[in-house]
Amino acid sequence: MLIQTDSLDAAKLKSLDEPTTHQLYCGLDCCLTLEVFEELSALCTPAGQSEPEWPICYSFERALQAPALDMMLRGFKIDQYARYEGIEKTKAESQVIRAQLDELAEALWGKGLNPGSHKQLKEFFYGAMKLPPVVTSIHGEKKTSLNRESLEKLEQYFHARPIVALIIEARDLAKRLSVLETEISPDGRMRTSYNIGGTNTGRWSSSSDVTGAGTNLQNITPELRRMFVADRGWKLCGIDLEQAESREVGWLCGILFGDWCYLDACEGGDLHTTTAKLIWPDLGRTEDVKKDRELAERAFYRGFSYRDMSKRGGHATNYLSTPWTMARHLKIPIKLAEDFQENYFEAFPAIPRWHQWVAERLQLDGFLVTPFGRRRQFFGRRDDDTTLRKAIAFGPQSATGDRLNLGLWRIWNYLGPEVQLLAQVHDAVYFQYPDTGNSEMEAQYVRKALGCVSNIYFEHEKRVFRVPGEAKIGFNWASADPKCKLFSDGNPEGLQKWSATAPDTRRRRPDMERTL
């Protein structure tokens, strides 16, 4: 049926049946998209030429639509038994936690407590327990809050600590159950919608699929990944970029100031162990990498090892976190955070210089351009700390996203349909390849994919910069857990590090092969 849209008024639109309405809106969306494309084409067409010259990032993101759509259509196979087992286990754990919470709450105010009710929790903590209200500022408006951060502040009160811990655990279990019970497609696969242009940094975002089923696959927690499995006759491989954002920081410091100390630390082995040795020289050092790491794993403060502190504190400091903010998130004294940052900047003096350089570029230009050519204009107040932190994080995060996505596109373009892409998770890509049982064939698949991701490099004054990838292989998405920290059986079919010299001899269980 041909519809003349300019003759339709509101009354006629309401009288149309649902299929016609959908067709109408779909057509209008297409027309609007075409109009935008024509305007962009005119803006990007040089004088005297007939064809537009598209910016490289625009062309790149258009090219990424193909592998993104490929993953969206394929989806990720779900092991229904593992899913139902996870649902039952989570429900049982939740019942125990809720019973314990209600028991404590009844002892204090004579009734149970709903961990998801802000109103009830407010009455309980600030009324019955008479704790000082935790006030947070949201868009300049001060409100009493009981989100996770506020609850963690209430943990400082000894008598509230067990109740707060139970509430946080109950909420975590509720989130886990929500993912486990997410609707999946009739063919037993979980699908997602990737939004290529969903962020200002070039990193992808994801959400439920076009039918409303599925979920954000980029936020699946480690314990939930076990139900995501390779198809029958296939095997999973995941490649993640090693210390990518830290290396990007080191590269920027090197090309801007000629100071390669931080990048040398990244490329010299274990960055966090190296950082710990630089900041705390009294730890001692050996010529053995494993022994040095053992020294760095010694206890430092409240469950943190020296290496933990170097990792978390270094990441926060790179992105201009203040000692107060770092202390709050890591739950350490402010003086400890101040001392750490002082020692960190002394070990890597180019990092505060980089912070200052970003601030100057923000003030003078209002925009930044990454090594990959992605430009971002910052519209916030240029003298605001929030805008500055966004600008500092933009370079490393954007470069990491573009590096991974270029590797993903190469896998899709050069190895498909030999391998099948399944998921993109910010700094890692997952795909499946035929499980032939032949270790040489497996090595070929993994090496080719690693080459696609790792062989992306820049050069500056004869220095070559790459970010290496690490490959893990297995039959489900969760990591193998030989020490049984997360899974009671150790998840024997999970992802484990691939080694060219030690082939993976594992085979999928026959009962699993039959049920898929």
C-alpha positions as CSV (number, residue, x, y, z in Angstrom):
1,M,0.0,0.0,0.0
2,L,1.4,3.4,-1.0
3,I,1.1,6.0,1.7
4,Q,1.4,9.7,1.0
5,T,3.0,10.8,4.3
6,D,2.5,14.6,3.8
7,S,-1.3,14.0,3.7
8,L,-1.5,12.2,7.0
9,D,-2.6,14.0,10.1
10,A,-2.6,12.7,13.7
11,A,-6.1,11.2,13.4
12,K,-5.2,9.3,10.3
13,L,-2.0,8.0,11.8
14,K,-3.9,6.6,14.8
15,S,-6.4,4.8,12.4
16,L,-3.6,2.8,10.7
17,D,-3.2,-0.8,11.7
18,E,0.0,-1.9,13.4
19,P,1.9,-3.4,10.4
20,T,1.3,-0.3,8.3
21,T,2.4,2.0,11.2
22,H,5.6,0.0,11.5
23,Q,6.2,0.2,7.8
24,L,5.6,3.9,7.9
25,Y,8.0,4.6,10.7
26,C,10.6,2.3,9.2
27,G,10.4,4.2,5.9
28,L,10.7,7.6,7.6
29,D,13.7,6.4,9.5
30,C,15.3,5.3,6.2
31,C,14.5,8.6,4.6
32,L,16.0,10.6,7.5
33,T,19.1,8.5,7.5
34,L,19.5,9.1,3.7
35,E,19.1,12.8,4.2
36,V,21.8,12.8,6.9
37,F,24.1,10.8,4.6
38,E,23.6,13.2,1.8
39,E,24.5,16.2,4.0
40,L,27.6,14.4,5.3
41,S,28.6,13.5,1.8
42,A,28.4,17.2,0.7
43,L,30.5,18.3,3.7
44,C,33.2,15.7,3.0
45,T,33.4,16.2,-0.8
46,P,36.4,18.4,-1.7
47,A,35.8,21.2,-4.2
48,G,36.1,19.9,-7.8
49,Q,35.5,16.3,-6.8
50,S,32.4,14.1,-7.2
51,E,33.2,11.6,-4.4
52,P,33.5,12.3,-0.7
53,E,36.7,11.7,1.2
54,W,35.5,10.2,4.4
55,P,37.5,10.7,7.7
56,I,39.4,7.5,8.5
57,C,37.5,6.8,11.7
58,Y,34.1,7.2,9.9
59,S,35.2,4.7,7.3
60,F,36.6,2.4,10.0
61,E,33.3,2.3,12.0
62,R,31.3,1.7,8.8
63,A,33.6,-1.3,8.0
64,L,33.0,-2.6,11.6
65,Q,29.3,-2.9,11.0
66,A,29.9,-6.2,9.1
67,P,31.7,-8.2,11.9
68,A,29.4,-6.6,14.5
69,L,26.3,-7.8,12.6
70,D,27.9,-11.2,12.1
71,M,28.2,-11.6,15.9
72,M,24.7,-10.2,16.5
73,L,23.1,-12.7,14.1
74,R,25.2,-15.7,15.3
75,G,24.8,-15.3,19.0
76,F,26.6,-17.3,21.7
77,K,25.5,-20.9,22.4
78,I,24.1,-21.5,25.9
79,D,24.6,-24.7,27.9
80,Q,21.0,-25.0,29.3
81,Y,22.0,-27.4,32.0
82,A,24.7,-25.0,33.4
83,R,22.2,-22.2,33.1
84,Y,19.5,-24.0,35.1
85,E,22.0,-25.3,37.6
86,G,23.2,-21.7,38.1
87,I,19.7,-20.5,38.6
88,E,18.9,-23.1,41.3
89,K,22.3,-22.5,43.0
90,T,21.8,-18.7,43.0
91,K,18.2,-19.0,44.3
92,A,19.4,-21.2,47.2
93,E,22.3,-18.8,48.1
94,S,19.9,-15.9,47.9
95,Q,17.4,-17.6,50.3
96,V,20.2,-18.2,52.8
97,I,21.4,-14.6,52.7
98,R,17.9,-13.2,52.9
99,A,17.1,-15.4,55.9
100,Q,20.2,-14.2,57.7
101,L,19.4,-10.6,56.8
102,D,15.9,-10.9,58.1
103,E,17.1,-12.5,61.3
104,L,19.4,-9.6,62.1
105,A,16.8,-7.0,61.0
106,E,14.1,-8.6,63.2
107,A,16.4,-8.4,66.2
108,L,16.9,-4.7,65.6
109,W,13.4,-3.5,64.6
110,G,11.1,-6.4,64.8
111,K,10.6,-7.2,61.1
112,G,12.5,-8.2,58.0
113,L,14.4,-6.1,55.5
114,N,14.1,-5.8,51.8
115,P,17.7,-5.2,50.4
116,G,16.2,-3.6,47.2
117,S,14.0,-1.1,49.0
118,H,15.6,2.3,49.3
119,K,12.8,3.6,51.5
120,Q,13.0,0.7,53.9
121,L,16.8,0.7,54.1
122,K,16.7,4.5,54.8
123,E,14.2,4.0,57.7
124,F,16.3,1.1,59.0
125,F,19.8,2.6,59.0
126,Y,19.0,6.3,59.6
127,G,15.9,5.7,61.8
128,A,16.1,2.4,63.7
129,M,19.9,2.3,63.9
130,K,20.3,6.1,64.1
131,L,23.4,6.2,61.9
132,P,24.5,9.5,60.4
133,P,23.0,9.8,56.9
134,V,25.3,9.4,53.9
135,V,24.8,12.3,51.6
136,T,25.8,12.2,47.9
137,S,25.7,14.9,45.3
138,I,23.9,13.9,42.1
139,H,24.0,16.6,39.4
140,G,24.6,19.2,42.1
141,E,21.6,18.0,44.1
142,K,22.4,16.5,47.5
143,K,20.5,13.4,48.4
144,T,20.7,10.6,51.0
145,S,21.7,7.5,49.1
146,L,22.0,3.8,49.8
147,N,23.8,2.6,46.7
148,R,26.8,0.4,47.0
149,E,29.2,3.2,47.6
150,S,27.0,4.6,50.4
151,L,26.6,1.2,52.0
152,E,30.4,0.7,52.0
153,K,30.7,4.0,53.9
154,L,28.3,2.6,56.5
155,E,30.6,-0.4,57.0
156,Q,32.8,1.8,59.1
157,Y,30.2,1.4,61.9
158,F,31.0,-2.0,63.5
159,H,27.5,-2.9,64.5
160,A,26.2,-2.2,60.9
161,R,29.0,-4.1,59.1
162,P,27.3,-7.6,59.0
163,I,24.0,-6.2,57.8
164,V,25.7,-4.1,55.1
165,A,27.7,-7.1,53.9
166,L,24.5,-9.2,53.6
167,I,22.7,-6.4,51.7
168,I,25.5,-6.1,49.2
169,E,25.7,-9.9,48.8
170,A,21.9,-10.1,48.3
171,R,22.0,-7.4,45.6
172,D,24.9,-9.1,43.8
173,L,22.9,-12.4,43.8
174,A,19.8,-10.6,42.5
175,K,21.9,-9.2,39.6
176,R,23.4,-12.6,38.9
177,L,19.9,-14.2,38.9
178,S,18.6,-11.5,36.5
179,V,21.3,-12.4,34.0
180,L,20.8,-16.2,34.4
181,E,17.0,-15.8,33.8
182,T,17.5,-13.4,30.8
183,E,15.4,-14.5,27.9
184,I,17.4,-16.3,25.2
185,S,16.5,-17.0,21.6
186,P,14.4,-20.1,20.6
187,D,17.6,-21.7,19.1
188,G,19.3,-21.7,22.5
189,R,21.6,-18.8,21.9
190,M,22.2,-15.6,23.7
191,R,22.3,-12.5,21.5
192,T,23.2,-8.9,22.0
193,S,23.1,-5.7,20.1
194,Y,26.5,-4.0,19.6
195,N,26.4,-0.2,19.3
196,I,29.6,0.8,17.4
197,G,29.1,4.5,17.9
198,G,27.8,4.2,21.4
199,T,30.6,6.0,23.2
200,N,32.8,9.1,22.8
201,T,35.9,7.0,22.9
202,G,35.2,4.6,20.1
203,R,34.7,1.7,22.4
204,W,31.6,-0.4,21.7
205,S,28.6,-0.7,24.0
206,S,26.0,-3.5,24.0
207,S,22.5,-4.2,25.1
208,S,19.6,-6.7,24.5
209,D,18.9,-7.8,21.0
210,V,16.3,-6.4,18.6
211,T,13.6,-8.7,19.9
212,G,14.2,-7.7,23.5
213,A,15.9,-10.9,24.5
214,G,19.5,-11.3,25.4
215,T,21.6,-8.8,27.4
216,N,24.7,-6.7,27.6
217,L,27.4,-9.4,26.9
218,Q,30.2,-7.0,27.8
219,N,29.3,-7.1,31.5
220,I,29.0,-10.8,32.1
221,T,30.8,-11.6,35.3
222,P,33.4,-14.5,35.5
223,E,31.1,-16.9,37.4
224,L,28.3,-16.5,34.8
225,R,30.5,-17.1,31.7
226,R,30.5,-20.9,32.2
227,M,27.1,-21.3,30.6
228,F,28.4,-19.7,27.3
229,V,29.9,-22.5,25.3
230,A,31.3,-23.4,21.8
231,D,29.0,-25.1,19.3
232,R,29.2,-28.8,18.7
233,G,32.4,-29.6,16.9
234,W,34.0,-26.2,17.7
235,K,36.4,-24.8,20.3
236,L,36.6,-21.3,21.9
237,C,39.5,-19.0,21.7
238,G,39.8,-15.6,23.5
239,I,42.5,-13.0,22.7
240,D,42.9,-10.1,25.1
241,L,45.4,-7.2,24.8
242,E,48.0,-7.4,27.6
243,Q,48.2,-4.3,29.8
244,A,46.9,-2.3,26.8
245,E,45.9,0.9,28.4
246,S,49.1,1.1,30.5
247,R,51.2,0.6,27.3
248,E,49.2,3.3,25.5
249,V,50.1,5.7,28.4
250,G,53.7,4.7,28.1
251,W,53.7,5.3,24.3
252,L,52.2,8.7,24.7
253,C,54.8,9.7,27.3
254,G,57.5,8.4,25.0
255,I,56.5,10.3,21.8
256,L,55.6,13.5,23.7
257,F,58.7,13.8,26.0
258,G,61.1,11.2,24.9
259,D,60.7,9.4,28.3
260,W,60.3,5.7,27.7
261,C,60.6,4.6,31.4
262,Y,56.9,3.7,31.8
263,L,56.7,1.8,28.5
264,D,59.9,0.0,29.3
265,A,58.4,-1.1,32.5
266,C,55.3,-2.4,30.6
267,E,57.4,-4.2,28.0
268,G,60.0,-5.5,30.5
269,G,57.7,-8.2,31.9
270,D,55.3,-7.8,34.8
271,L,54.6,-4.0,35.0
272,H,53.1,-4.2,38.5
273,T,56.0,-6.1,40.0
274,T,58.4,-3.7,38.3
275,T,56.5,-0.7,39.7
276,A,56.4,-2.2,43.2
277,K,60.2,-2.6,43.0
278,L,60.7,1.0,41.9
279,I,58.4,2.4,44.6
280,W,59.5,0.2,47.4
281,P,63.2,-0.6,46.8
282,D,63.4,-2.2,50.3
283,L,61.4,-5.1,48.8
284,G,64.7,-6.3,47.3
285,R,65.2,-7.7,43.8
286,T,66.6,-10.8,42.1
287,E,67.4,-11.7,38.5
288,D,64.5,-14.2,38.6
289,V,61.1,-12.9,37.4
290,K,59.2,-15.5,39.4
291,K,61.1,-14.7,42.6
292,D,60.6,-11.0,42.1
293,R,56.9,-11.5,41.7
294,E,56.8,-13.6,44.9
295,L,58.5,-10.7,46.7
296,A,55.9,-8.2,45.3
297,E,53.0,-10.5,46.4
298,R,54.0,-10.1,50.1
299,A,51.3,-8.5,52.2
300,F,51.3,-4.7,52.3
301,Y,48.0,-3.4,53.8
302,R,44.7,-5.0,54.8
303,G,44.8,-7.9,52.3
304,F,46.6,-5.9,49.6
305,S,50.0,-7.1,48.4
306,Y,52.6,-4.7,47.1
307,R,51.8,-5.8,43.6
308,D,48.0,-5.3,44.2
309,M,48.7,-1.7,45.3
310,S,50.9,-1.1,42.3
311,K,48.2,-2.3,40.0
312,R,45.2,-0.5,41.4
313,G,47.0,2.6,42.6
314,G,49.0,2.9,39.3
315,H,45.8,2.7,37.2
316,A,44.0,5.3,39.4
317,T,47.0,7.6,39.4
318,N,47.4,7.4,35.6
319,Y,43.9,8.7,35.3
320,L,44.4,11.6,37.7
321,S,42.7,10.2,40.7
322,T,43.3,12.3,43.8
323,P,44.7,10.6,47.0
324,W,41.4,11.2,48.7
325,T,39.4,9.4,45.9
326,M,42.0,6.6,45.7
327,A,41.9,6.1,49.4
328,R,38.1,5.9,49.4
329,H,38.0,3.3,46.6
330,L,40.9,1.2,47.8
331,K,39.9,1.6,51.5
332,I,43.3,2.7,52.6
333,P,44.4,5.8,54.6
334,I,44.8,9.0,52.7
335,K,48.4,9.3,53.8
336,L,49.2,6.0,52.3
337,A,47.6,7.1,49.0
338,E,49.6,10.4,49.1
339,D,52.9,8.5,49.7
340,F,52.1,6.1,46.9
341,Q,51.5,8.8,44.3
342,E,54.6,10.8,45.4
343,N,56.7,7.7,44.9
344,Y,54.9,6.8,41.7
345,F,55.5,10.2,40.1
346,E,59.1,10.1,41.2
347,A,59.5,6.7,39.4
348,F,57.6,7.8,36.3
349,P,58.0,11.6,36.0
350,A,56.6,11.7,32.4
351,I,53.1,10.8,33.7
352,P,52.4,14.1,35.5
353,R,54.0,15.9,32.5
354,W,51.4,14.0,30.3
355,H,48.6,15.2,32.6
356,Q,49.8,18.8,32.2
357,W,50.1,18.4,28.4
358,V,46.5,17.2,28.2
359,A,45.3,20.1,30.4
360,E,47.1,22.6,28.1
361,R,45.7,21.0,24.9
362,L,42.2,21.1,26.5
363,Q,42.5,24.8,27.3
364,L,44.0,25.8,23.9
365,D,42.2,23.5,21.5
366,G,39.3,21.9,23.3
367,F,39.9,18.6,21.5
368,L,42.4,15.7,21.4
369,V,43.5,13.3,18.6
370,T,44.7,9.7,19.4
371,P,47.5,7.9,17.6
372,F,44.8,6.2,15.5
373,G,43.5,9.5,14.3
374,R,40.3,9.6,16.4
375,R,39.4,13.1,17.3
376,R,37.2,14.0,20.3
377,Q,35.8,17.5,21.0
378,F,35.2,18.1,24.7
379,F,32.1,20.2,25.3
380,G,32.4,20.4,29.1
381,R,34.0,23.3,31.0
382,R,37.7,23.2,30.1
383,D,38.8,24.2,33.6
384,D,36.7,21.5,35.3
385,D,38.5,18.5,36.8
386,T,35.8,16.2,35.5
387,T,36.4,17.3,31.9
388,L,40.2,17.0,32.4
389,R,39.9,13.4,33.7
390,K,37.7,12.5,30.8
391,A,40.3,13.9,28.4
392,I,43.2,12.1,30.2
393,A,41.3,8.7,30.0
394,F,40.3,9.3,26.4
395,G,43.7,8.7,24.8
396,P,44.6,5.3,26.3
397,Q,41.0,4.0,26.3
398,S,40.2,5.1,22.8
399,A,43.5,3.7,21.4
400,T,42.9,0.4,23.1
401,G,39.3,0.2,21.7
402,D,40.4,1.0,18.1
403,R,43.4,-1.4,18.4
404,L,41.2,-4.3,19.5
405,N,38.5,-3.5,16.9
406,L,41.0,-3.4,14.1
407,G,42.2,-6.8,15.2
408,L,38.6,-8.0,15.3
409,W,37.9,-6.8,11.8
410,R,41.1,-8.5,10.5
411,I,40.0,-11.8,12.0
412,W,36.6,-11.5,10.4
413,N,38.0,-10.4,7.1
414,Y,41.0,-12.7,6.7
415,L,40.0,-15.8,8.7
416,G,36.2,-16.1,8.3
417,P,34.4,-18.4,7.7
418,E,37.3,-20.5,8.8
419,V,36.6,-19.1,12.3
420,Q,33.4,-17.6,13.7
421,L,33.3,-14.4,15.8
422,L,31.2,-14.6,19.0
423,A,31.8,-11.6,21.3
424,Q,33.8,-8.4,21.8
425,V,34.5,-7.3,25.4
426,H,36.3,-4.0,25.3
427,D,39.9,-5.3,25.4
428,A,39.2,-8.9,24.3
429,V,37.7,-10.7,21.3
430,Y,36.2,-14.2,21.4
431,F,35.7,-16.6,18.5
432,Q,35.3,-20.3,17.8
433,Y,37.3,-22.6,15.4
434,P,36.8,-26.2,14.3
435,D,37.8,-28.7,17.0
436,T,39.6,-31.2,14.8
437,G,41.7,-32.8,17.6
438,N,44.8,-31.9,15.6
439,S,47.1,-29.7,17.7
440,E,48.9,-28.4,14.6
441,M,45.7,-27.2,13.0
442,E,44.7,-25.6,16.3
443,A,48.0,-23.8,16.5
444,Q,47.5,-22.4,13.0
445,Y,44.1,-21.0,13.9
446,V,45.4,-19.4,17.1
447,R,48.6,-18.0,15.5
448,K,46.7,-16.4,12.6
449,A,44.3,-14.8,15.0
450,L,47.1,-13.6,17.3
451,G,48.8,-12.1,14.3
452,C,45.6,-10.2,13.3
453,V,45.4,-8.6,16.8
454,S,49.1,-8.2,17.8
455,N,50.6,-7.1,14.4
456,I,49.3,-3.5,14.8
457,Y,52.1,-1.1,15.4
458,F,53.4,2.4,15.4
459,E,56.9,3.7,14.9
460,H,58.6,6.8,16.3
461,E,62.3,7.5,15.9
462,K,63.1,3.8,15.2
463,R,61.1,2.6,18.2
464,V,58.3,0.2,17.3
465,F,55.3,-0.1,19.5
466,R,53.0,-3.1,19.6
467,V,50.5,-4.4,22.2
468,P,50.8,-8.2,22.4
469,G,47.8,-10.4,22.7
470,E,47.4,-13.4,24.9
471,A,45.3,-16.4,23.7
472,K,43.2,-18.7,25.9
473,I,41.4,-21.7,24.6
474,G,38.7,-24.0,25.9
475,F,35.1,-25.1,25.5
476,N,33.3,-22.6,27.7
477,W,33.8,-18.9,28.2
478,A,34.8,-19.0,31.9
479,S,38.5,-19.5,32.9
480,A,39.6,-22.9,34.0
481,D,39.9,-22.8,37.8
482,P,42.3,-25.6,39.0
483,K,42.4,-24.2,42.5
484,C,38.6,-24.2,42.7
485,K,38.3,-20.6,43.9
486,L,35.2,-20.0,41.7
487,F,34.0,-23.4,40.7
488,S,33.9,-26.4,42.9
489,D,35.0,-28.8,40.1
490,G,37.6,-26.4,38.8
491,N,35.8,-25.9,35.5
492,P,38.0,-28.4,33.6
493,E,36.6,-27.3,30.2
494,G,37.2,-23.6,30.7
495,L,39.6,-21.3,29.0
496,Q,43.3,-21.8,29.7
497,K,46.4,-20.1,28.3
498,W,47.4,-21.4,24.9
499,S,51.0,-22.5,24.5
500,A,52.7,-23.4,21.2
501,T,55.0,-25.8,23.1
502,A,52.3,-27.5,25.2
503,P,49.3,-28.5,23.1
504,D,45.9,-28.6,24.8
505,T,45.0,-32.3,25.0
506,R,41.5,-31.8,26.5
507,R,38.5,-33.1,24.8
508,R,34.9,-32.1,25.3
509,R,32.9,-34.4,27.5
510,P,30.8,-36.8,25.4
511,D,27.6,-36.0,27.3
512,M,28.2,-32.3,26.6
513,E,28.7,-32.9,22.9
514,R,25.4,-34.7,22.7
515,T,23.3,-32.1,24.5
516,L,24.4,-29.1,22.3
